[in-house]
Amino acid sequence: MAIPLVVGIDRSEWSLEAVDLAAAEAARHSLSLHLHSAAGDREPSDVISAGAS
């Protein structure tokens, strides 16, 4: 069983870039990707959506 790739995200641009890199690595190695949010008053999906735009 493969260990998942775990990434912590917050509101920063740096963390959104880390998600992009982690997603590419997870796909490259066929790993699941687990995102853990430190978004404060925002929903994790809002933080991820902000990074996708």
C-alpha positions in Angstrom: 0.0 0.0 0.0 1.4 3.4 -1.0 1.7 6.2 1.4 -0.4 9.2 0.3 1.2 12.6 -0.5 0.0 15.1 2.1 0.1 18.8 1.5 -0.9 21.6 3.9 -2.6 24.6 2.3 -3.5 28.1 3.5 -4.4 31.4 1.8 -0.9 32.0 0.5 0.2 31.9 -3.2 3.1 29.7 -2.1 0.7 27.0 -0.8 -1.3 27.1 -4.0 1.9 26.6 -6.0 2.7 23.7 -3.7 -0.6 22.1 -4.5 0.2 22.3 -8.3 3.6 20.6 -7.7 2.2 18.0 -5.4 -0.6 17.1 -7.8 1.9 16.6 -10.6 4.1 14.4 -8.3 1.1 12.4 -7.1 0.0 11.7 -10.6 3.5 10.8 -11.7 3.9 8.3 -8.9 0.3 7.1 -8.9 -0.2 8.3 -5.3 -3.3 9.7 -3.7 -3.1 13.4 -2.7 -4.4 14.6 0.6 -4.9 18.3 1.1 -5.1 19.7 4.6 -6.4 23.2 5.0 -5.4 26.0 7.3 -7.8 28.4 5.6 -9.2 30.1 8.7 -12.7 31.4 7.9 -12.7 30.2 4.3 -13.8 26.8 3.0 -11.0 24.6 1.6 -12.8 24.5 -1.7 -12.7 28.3 -1.9 -8.9 28.2 -1.4 -8.4 25.6 -4.0 -10.7 27.4 -6.5 -8.7 30.6 -5.9 -5.6 28.8 -6.9 -7.2 27.3 -10.1 -8.0 30.8 -11.5 
